[in-house]
Amino acid sequence: MKKKSKNSDYSVDINLTPMIDCVFQLLIFFMVTTVFAVQSGLKVDLPTAASSDAPPEKDLTIVISSNGEMDLNGRRVTFDNLQEEMLKDKEIFGSKVLIIKADKKTLHGIVVKVMDIAKLCGIDQLAIATEKEEEEIQVK
């Protein structure tokens, strides 16, 4: 948009380039930061249950895949360092609740061993995560 005044030889411009650059930078910032959602790297298929509550996010969470791989609060752990890492996280979060998200094909012995290590760390409450069953529609 250029305007020339009658008495002068200069033109008045509105330069939109800096404003457009700022808008694009904000757009890129928000697109990049939404990628950082905290989720475990392991894919598990949780068993279903008739009643299921969503646990709060501040508790300790361990994800166990069907082949025994484990993530404790998003970090890969093994049975060798599980107790040490669990004690660290317990101190950081101050939580005495461990939520176990085990794949429904995970061996029972692995889950029991994780529960035993949690008890040794002084974690009093254990919760096993499930997904809510979809209610089947019954036709009369």
Backbone as JSON Lines, residues from 0, in Angstrom:
{"i":0,"aa":"M","n":[0.85,-1.15,0.0],"ca":[0.0,0.0,0.0],"c":[0.91,1.23,0.0]}
{"i":1,"aa":"K","n":[0.91,1.94,-1.08],"ca":[1.75,3.13,-1.19],"c":[0.87,4.35,-1.35]}
{"i":2,"aa":"K","n":[1.23,5.37,-0.63],"ca":[0.53,6.64,-0.74],"c":[1.54,7.74,-0.99]}
{"i":3,"aa":"K","n":[1.24,8.58,-1.87],"ca":[2.1,9.74,-2.1],"c":[1.35,10.99,-1.68]}
{"i":4,"aa":"S","n":[2.0,11.73,-0.87],"ca":[1.38,12.98,-0.45],"c":[1.59,14.03,-1.53]}
{"i":5,"aa":"K","n":[0.77,15.02,-1.52],"ca":[0.83,16.05,-2.55],"c":[2.06,16.94,-2.4]}
{"i":6,"aa":"N","n":[2.5,17.12,-1.17],"ca":[3.58,18.08,-0.93],"c":[4.96,17.44,-0.82]}
{"i":7,"aa":"S","n":[5.07,16.11,-0.84],"ca":[6.38,15.5,-0.66],"c":[6.64,14.45,-1.73]}
{"i":8,"aa":"D","n":[7.9,14.06,-1.83],"ca":[8.3,13.09,-2.84],"c":[8.48,11.69,-2.28]}
{"i":9,"aa":"Y","n":[8.21,11.45,-1.02],"ca":[8.42,10.14,-0.43],"c":[7.1,9.36,-0.42]}
{"i":10,"aa":"S","n":[7.24,8.04,-0.32],"ca":[6.05,7.19,-0.26],"c":[5.99,6.49,1.11]}
{"i":11,"aa":"V","n":[4.79,6.18,1.55],"ca":[4.59,5.53,2.84],"c":[4.26,4.06,2.57]}
{"i":12,"aa":"D","n":[5.09,3.14,3.13],"ca":[4.89,1.7,2.96],"c":[4.55,1.07,4.3]}
{"i":13,"aa":"I","n":[3.74,0.05,4.27],"ca":[3.55,-0.79,5.44],"c":[4.21,-2.12,5.1]}
{"i":14,"aa":"N","n":[5.32,-2.39,5.78],"ca":[6.07,-3.61,5.5],"c":[5.55,-4.73,6.4]}
{"i":15,"aa":"L","n":[4.92,-5.73,5.81],"ca":[4.33,-6.84,6.56],"c":[5.29,-8.02,6.76]}
{"i":16,"aa":"T","n":[6.43,-7.98,6.15],"ca":[7.37,-9.11,6.23],"c":[7.79,-9.45,7.66]}
{"i":17,"aa":"P","n":[8.17,-8.5,8.5],"ca":[8.54,-8.88,9.88],"c":[7.39,-9.51,10.66]}
{"i":18,"aa":"M","n":[6.17,-9.0,10.46],"ca":[5.02,-9.55,11.17],"c":[4.74,-10.98,10.69]}
{"i":19,"aa":"I","n":[4.83,-11.23,9.41],"ca":[4.61,-12.58,8.86],"c":[5.69,-13.53,9.37]}
{"i":20,"aa":"D","n":[6.93,-13.05,9.44],"ca":[8.01,-13.88,9.98],"c":[7.73,-14.28,11.42]}
{"i":21,"aa":"C","n":[7.26,-13.33,12.23],"ca":[6.94,-13.64,13.64],"c":[5.81,-14.66,13.74]}
{"i":22,"aa":"V","n":[4.8,-14.53,12.92],"ca":[3.68,-15.47,12.95],"c":[4.16,-16.86,12.56]}
{"i":23,"aa":"F","n":[4.99,-16.97,11.54],"ca":[5.51,-18.28,11.14],"c":[6.41,-18.89,12.22]}
{"i":24,"aa":"Q","n":[7.21,-18.06,12.88],"ca":[8.04,-18.58,13.96],"c":[7.19,-19.09,15.13]}
{"i":25,"aa":"L","n":[6.13,-18.39,15.47],"ca":[5.23,-18.87,16.51],"c":[4.55,-20.18,16.09]}
{"i":26,"aa":"L","n":[4.14,-20.26,14.86],"ca":[3.51,-21.48,14.35],"c":[4.47,-22.66,14.44]}
{"i":27,"aa":"I","n":[5.7,-22.46,14.01],"ca":[6.7,-23.53,14.08],"c":[6.99,-23.9,15.53]}
{"i":28,"aa":"F","n":[7.08,-22.92,16.41],"ca":[7.33,-23.19,17.83],"c":[6.25,-24.08,18.41]}
{"i":29,"aa":"F","n":[4.99,-23.75,18.18],"ca":[3.9,-24.55,18.74],"c":[3.81,-25.93,18.1]}
{"i":30,"aa":"M","n":[4.13,-26.04,16.83],"ca":[4.12,-27.35,16.18],"c":[5.22,-28.25,16.76]}
{"i":31,"aa":"V","n":[6.38,-27.69,17.02],"ca":[7.49,-28.47,17.55],"c":[7.26,-28.86,19.0]}
{"i":32,"aa":"T","n":[6.73,-27.96,19.81],"ca":[6.56,-28.26,21.23],"c":[5.45,-29.26,21.49]}
{"i":33,"aa":"T","n":[4.48,-29.4,20.62],"ca":[3.43,-30.38,20.83],"c":[3.94,-31.8,20.62]}
{"i":34,"aa":"V","n":[5.08,-31.95,19.98],"ca":[5.65,-33.28,19.76],"c":[6.2,-33.87,21.05]}
{"i":35,"aa":"F","n":[6.49,-33.03,22.04],"ca":[7.12,-33.48,23.26],"c":[6.15,-34.04,24.29]}
{"i":36,"aa":"A","n":[5.06,-34.61,23.88],"ca":[4.13,-35.24,24.81],"c":[4.82,-36.45,25.43]}
{"i":37,"aa":"V","n":[4.69,-36.6,26.74],"ca":[5.38,-37.67,27.44],"c":[4.61,-38.97,27.27]}
{"i":38,"aa":"Q","n":[5.19,-39.87,26.51],"ca":[4.62,-41.19,26.32],"c":[5.77,-42.18,26.28]}
{"i":39,"aa":"S","n":[5.46,-43.36,26.68],"ca":[6.48,-44.39,26.68],"c":[6.76,-44.83,25.25]}
{"i":40,"aa":"G","n":[7.98,-45.27,25.01],"ca":[8.34,-45.75,23.69],"c":[7.86,-47.16,23.4]}
{"i":41,"aa":"L","n":[7.41,-47.85,24.42],"ca":[6.95,-49.22,24.23],"c":[5.47,-49.24,23.88]}
{"i":42,"aa":"K","n":[5.12,-50.06,22.91],"ca":[3.71,-50.24,22.56],"c":[3.19,-51.45,23.31]}
{"i":43,"aa":"V","n":[2.15,-51.24,24.1],"ca":[1.55,-52.35,24.85],"c":[0.06,-52.39,24.58]}
{"i":44,"aa":"D","n":[-0.47,-53.56,24.65],"ca":[-1.9,-53.78,24.49],"c":[-2.45,-54.13,25.87]}
{"i":45,"aa":"L","n":[-3.03,-53.12,26.54],"ca":[-3.51,-53.31,27.91],"c":[-4.72,-54.23,27.93]}
{"i":46,"aa":"P","n":[-4.82,-55.05,28.97],"ca":[-6.02,-55.87,29.1],"c":[-7.22,-54.99,29.42]}
{"i":47,"aa":"T","n":[-8.41,-55.52,29.2],"ca":[-9.61,-54.74,29.47],"c":[-10.23,-55.18,30.78]}
{"i":48,"aa":"A","n":[-10.98,-54.28,31.39],"ca":[-11.68,-54.57,32.64],"c":[-13.0,-53.81,32.63]}
{"i":49,"aa":"A","n":[-13.96,-54.3,33.39],"ca":[-15.28,-53.67,33.43],"c":[-15.2,-52.28,34.03]}
{"i":50,"aa":"S","n":[-14.35,-52.07,35.01],"ca":[-14.18,-50.74,35.6],"c":[-12.72,-50.34,35.48]}
{"i":51,"aa":"S","n":[-12.5,-49.15,34.96],"ca":[-11.14,-48.68,34.77],"c":[-11.11,-47.18,35.01]}
{"i":52,"aa":"D","n":[-10.19,-46.72,35.85],"ca":[-10.05,-45.31,36.14],"c":[-8.74,-44.82,35.54]}
{"i":53,"aa":"A","n":[-8.72,-43.59,35.09],"ca":[-7.49,-43.01,34.56],"c":[-6.62,-42.58,35.75]}
{"i":54,"aa":"P","n":[-5.39,-43.08,35.84],"ca":[-4.54,-42.73,36.97],"c":[-3.98,-41.32,36.84]}
{"i":55,"aa":"P","n":[-3.64,-40.67,37.95],"ca":[-2.99,-39.38,37.86],"c":[-1.58,-39.53,37.32]}
{"i":56,"aa":"E","n":[-1.07,-38.48,36.69],"ca":[0.22,-38.56,36.0],"c":[1.43,-38.42,36.93]}
{"i":57,"aa":"K","n":[1.25,-38.0,38.18],"ca":[2.41,-37.76,39.05],"c":[2.96,-39.03,39.68]}
{"i":58,"aa":"D","n":[2.23,-40.12,39.6],"ca":[2.69,-41.37,40.18],"c":[3.76,-42.02,39.31]}
{"i":59,"aa":"L","n":[4.49,-42.95,39.9],"ca":[5.49,-43.71,39.15],"c":[4.77,-44.66,38.2]}
{"i":60,"aa":"T","n":[5.25,-44.76,36.99],"ca":[4.62,-45.62,35.99],"c":[5.68,-46.49,35.34]}
{"i":61,"aa":"I","n":[5.41,-47.79,35.28],"ca":[6.3,-48.7,34.56],"c":[5.49,-49.37,33.46]}
{"i":62,"aa":"V","n":[6.05,-49.4,32.27],"ca":[5.41,-50.02,31.11],"c":[6.22,-51.27,30.79]}
{"i":63,"aa":"I","n":[5.53,-52.4,30.69],"ca":[6.2,-53.68,30.4],"c":[5.61,-54.22,29.1]}
{"i":64,"aa":"S","n":[6.47,-54.44,28.11],"ca":[6.0,-54.97,26.83],"c":[5.83,-56.48,26.91]}
{"i":65,"aa":"S","n":[5.27,-57.05,25.88],"ca":[5.0,-58.48,25.88],"c":[6.28,-59.32,25.9]}
{"i":66,"aa":"N","n":[7.39,-58.76,25.43],"ca":[8.66,-59.51,25.45],"c":[9.55,-59.14,26.63]}
{"i":67,"aa":"G","n":[9.01,-58.39,27.62],"ca":[9.75,-58.13,28.85],"c":[10.54,-56.83,28.89]}
{"i":68,"aa":"E","n":[10.5,-56.02,27.84],"ca":[11.18,-54.73,27.88],"c":[10.41,-53.79,28.8]}
{"i":69,"aa":"M","n":[11.13,-52.93,29.54],"ca":[10.49,-52.08,30.54],"c":[10.93,-50.63,30.38]}
{"i":70,"aa":"D","n":[9.97,-49.72,30.59],"ca":[10.21,-48.28,30.67],"c":[9.68,-47.8,32.01]}
{"i":71,"aa":"L","n":[10.53,-47.14,32.78],"ca":[10.12,-46.54,34.04],"c":[10.05,-45.04,33.84]}
{"i":72,"aa":"N","n":[8.85,-44.49,33.86],"ca":[8.63,-43.05,33.62],"c":[9.31,-42.57,32.35]}
{"i":73,"aa":"G","n":[9.22,-43.38,31.3],"ca":[9.75,-42.99,29.99],"c":[11.2,-43.34,29.75]}
{"i":74,"aa":"R","n":[11.89,-43.93,30.73],"ca":[13.29,-44.32,30.56],"c":[13.39,-45.84,30.51]}
{"i":75,"aa":"R","n":[14.18,-46.37,29.6],"ca":[14.36,-47.81,29.46],"c":[15.14,-48.33,30.66]}
{"i":76,"aa":"V","n":[14.64,-49.38,31.29],"ca":[15.3,-50.0,32.44],"c":[15.33,-51.51,32.24]}
{"i":77,"aa":"T","n":[16.22,-52.16,33.02],"ca":[16.29,-53.62,33.05],"c":[16.16,-54.05,34.51]}
{"i":78,"aa":"F","n":[16.07,-55.35,34.73],"ca":[15.98,-55.81,36.11],"c":[17.25,-55.48,36.89]}
{"i":79,"aa":"D","n":[18.39,-55.34,36.2],"ca":[19.65,-55.01,36.87],"c":[19.62,-53.62,37.52]}
{"i":80,"aa":"N","n":[19.01,-52.65,36.84],"ca":[19.01,-51.29,37.38],"c":[17.62,-50.8,37.79]}
{"i":81,"aa":"L","n":[16.62,-51.68,37.8],"ca":[15.25,-51.26,38.1],"c":[15.12,-50.72,39.53]}
{"i":82,"aa":"Q","n":[15.7,-51.42,40.5],"ca":[15.56,-50.98,41.89],"c":[16.22,-49.62,42.1]}
{"i":83,"aa":"E","n":[17.4,-49.45,41.55],"ca":[18.12,-48.19,41.68],"c":[17.33,-47.03,41.06]}
{"i":84,"aa":"E","n":[16.82,-47.23,39.84],"ca":[16.06,-46.19,39.16],"c":[14.73,-45.9,39.87]}
{"i":85,"aa":"M","n":[14.1,-46.95,40.39],"ca":[12.84,-46.78,41.1],"c":[13.04,-45.96,42.38]}
{"i":86,"aa":"L","n":[14.14,-46.22,43.08],"ca":[14.45,-45.45,44.3],"c":[14.7,-43.98,43.96]}
{"i":87,"aa":"K","n":[15.41,-43.72,42.85],"ca":[15.66,-42.34,42.42],"c":[14.34,-41.62,42.13]}
{"i":88,"aa":"D","n":[13.47,-42.28,41.35],"ca":[12.2,-41.66,40.99],"c":[11.3,-41.48,42.2]}
{"i":89,"aa":"K","n":[11.36,-42.41,43.12],"ca":[10.55,-42.29,44.34],"c":[10.98,-41.06,45.13]}
{"i":90,"aa":"E","n":[12.28,-40.81,45.2],"ca":[12.79,-39.63,45.89],"c":[12.38,-38.35,45.17]}
{"i":91,"aa":"I","n":[12.46,-38.36,43.84],"ca":[12.14,-37.17,43.07],"c":[10.65,-36.84,43.16]}
{"i":92,"aa":"F","n":[9.8,-37.83,42.91],"ca":[8.35,-37.58,42.87],"c":[7.71,-37.66,44.25]}
{"i":93,"aa":"G","n":[8.34,-38.33,45.19],"ca":[7.76,-38.47,46.52],"c":[6.5,-39.32,46.52]}
{"i":94,"aa":"S","n":[6.38,-40.19,45.54],"ca":[5.17,-41.0,45.39],"c":[5.39,-42.39,45.97]}
{"i":95,"aa":"K","n":[4.33,-42.95,46.52],"ca":[4.39,-44.33,47.02],"c":[3.41,-45.2,46.24]}
{"i":96,"aa":"V","n":[3.1,-44.76,45.01],"ca":[2.19,-45.51,44.14],"c":[2.93,-45.85,42.85]}
{"i":97,"aa":"L","n":[2.86,-47.11,42.45],"ca":[3.44,-47.55,41.18],"c":[2.32,-48.08,40.31]}
{"i":98,"aa":"I","n":[2.2,-47.51,39.13],"ca":[1.21,-47.97,38.16],"c":[1.92,-48.88,37.17]}
{"i":99,"aa":"I","n":[1.44,-50.1,37.05],"ca":[2.05,-51.09,36.16],"c":[1.18,-51.2,34.92]}
{"i":100,"aa":"K","n":[1.77,-50.84,33.78],"ca":[1.09,-50.96,32.49],"c":[1.75,-52.11,31.74]}
{"i":101,"aa":"A","n":[1.24,-53.3,31.96],"ca":[1.82,-54.49,31.33],"c":[0.94,-54.94,30.17]}
{"i":102,"aa":"D","n":[1.57,-55.32,29.09],"ca":[0.85,-55.88,27.96],"c":[0.12,-57.13,28.43]}
{"i":103,"aa":"K","n":[-1.03,-57.41,27.84],"ca":[-1.8,-58.56,28.31],"c":[-1.12,-59.89,27.98]}
{"i":104,"aa":"K","n":[-0.08,-59.87,27.14],"ca":[0.67,-61.09,26.82],"c":[1.97,-61.2,27.61]}
{"i":105,"aa":"T","n":[2.21,-60.26,28.52],"ca":[3.42,-60.31,29.35],"c":[3.34,-61.48,30.32]}
{"i":106,"aa":"L","n":[4.46,-62.14,30.5],"ca":[4.5,-63.26,31.43],"c":[4.22,-62.79,32.86]}
{"i":107,"aa":"H","n":[3.47,-63.58,33.57],"ca":[3.07,-63.27,34.94],"c":[4.29,-63.1,35.85]}
{"i":108,"aa":"G","n":[5.31,-63.9,35.64],"ca":[6.51,-63.85,36.48],"c":[7.23,-62.51,36.4]}
{"i":109,"aa":"I","n":[7.22,-61.89,35.22],"ca":[7.88,-60.59,35.06],"c":[7.15,-59.53,35.88]}
{"i":110,"aa":"V","n":[5.82,-59.54,35.81],"ca":[5.03,-58.57,36.56],"c":[5.21,-58.77,38.07]}
{"i":111,"aa":"V","n":[5.24,-60.02,38.51],"ca":[5.43,-60.31,39.94],"c":[6.81,-59.84,40.39]}
{"i":112,"aa":"K","n":[7.82,-60.03,39.55],"ca":[9.18,-59.6,39.92],"c":[9.24,-58.07,40.04]}
{"i":113,"aa":"V","n":[8.56,-57.36,39.14],"ca":[8.51,-55.89,39.22],"c":[7.79,-55.46,40.5]}
{"i":114,"aa":"M","n":[6.7,-56.15,40.83],"ca":[5.96,-55.82,42.05],"c":[6.82,-56.07,43.29]}
{"i":115,"aa":"D","n":[7.61,-57.13,43.27],"ca":[8.49,-57.44,44.4],"c":[9.57,-56.37,44.56]}
{"i":116,"aa":"I","n":[10.15,-55.93,43.46],"ca":[11.17,-54.87,43.52],"c":[10.55,-53.58,44.04]}
{"i":117,"aa":"A","n":[9.31,-53.29,43.63],"ca":[8.63,-52.09,44.12],"c":[8.43,-52.14,45.63]}
{"i":118,"aa":"K","n":[8.04,-53.3,46.14],"ca":[7.86,-53.45,47.58],"c":[9.19,-53.27,48.32]}
{"i":119,"aa":"L","n":[10.29,-53.78,47.73],"ca":[11.6,-53.6,48.35],"c":[12.01,-52.12,48.38]}
{"i":120,"aa":"C","n":[11.52,-51.34,47.42],"ca":[11.83,-49.91,47.37],"c":[10.95,-49.09,48.31]}
{"i":121,"aa":"G","n":[9.99,-49.74,48.96],"ca":[9.13,-49.03,49.89],"c":[7.89,-48.44,49.24]}
{"i":122,"aa":"I","n":[7.55,-48.91,48.05],"ca":[6.35,-48.44,47.38],"c":[5.18,-49.27,47.91]}
{"i":123,"aa":"D","n":[4.26,-48.59,48.59],"ca":[3.18,-49.26,49.3],"c":[2.02,-49.68,48.4]}
{"i":124,"aa":"Q","n":[1.69,-48.85,47.43],"ca":[0.51,-49.1,46.62],"c":[0.9,-49.45,45.19]}
{"i":125,"aa":"L","n":[0.32,-50.52,44.7],"ca":[0.55,-50.94,43.32],"c":[-0.79,-50.93,42.6]}
{"i":126,"aa":"A","n":[-0.78,-50.44,41.37],"ca":[-2.0,-50.42,40.55],"c":[-1.66,-51.0,39.19]}
{"i":127,"aa":"I","n":[-2.55,-51.82,38.68],"ca":[-2.36,-52.4,37.36],"c":[-3.31,-51.7,36.4]}
{"i":128,"aa":"A","n":[-2.75,-51.08,35.37],"ca":[-3.54,-50.31,34.43],"c":[-4.3,-51.24,33.49]}
{"i":129,"aa":"T","n":[-5.53,-50.87,33.21],"ca":[-6.36,-51.6,32.25],"c":[-7.1,-50.6,31.38]}
{"i":130,"aa":"E","n":[-7.68,-51.08,30.32],"ca":[-8.55,-50.27,29.49],"c":[-9.98,-50.67,29.78]}
{"i":131,"aa":"K","n":[-10.89,-49.72,29.7],"ca":[-12.29,-50.01,29.98],"c":[-12.87,-50.85,28.85]}
{"i":132,"aa":"E","n":[-13.6,-51.89,29.25],"ca":[-14.26,-52.75,28.26],"c":[-15.35,-51.99,27.56]}
{"i":133,"aa":"E","n":[-15.47,-52.23,26.28],"ca":[-16.57,-51.64,25.54],"c":[-17.81,-52.48,25.81]}
{"i":134,"aa":"E","n":[-18.87,-51.77,26.18],"ca":[-20.1,-52.49,26.5],"c":[-20.75,-52.96,25.2]}
{"i":135,"aa":"E","n":[-21.13,-54.21,25.2],"ca":[-21.79,-54.75,24.02],"c":[-23.27,-54.41,24.09]}
{"i":136,"aa":"I","n":[-23.81,-54.07,22.96],"ca":[-25.22,-53.73,22.88],"c":[-26.01,-55.03,22.78]}
{"i":137,"aa":"Q","n":[-26.91,-55.22,23.71],"ca":[-27.73,-56.42,23.72],"c":[-29.08,-56.12,23.11]}
{"i":138,"aa":"V","n":[-29.42,-56.91,22.12],"ca":[-30.7,-56.75,21.44],"c":[-31.69,-57.72,22.05]}
{"i":139,"aa":"K","n":[-32.85,-57.23,22.44],"ca":[-33.87,-58.09,23.04],"c":[-34.82,-58.61,21.99]}
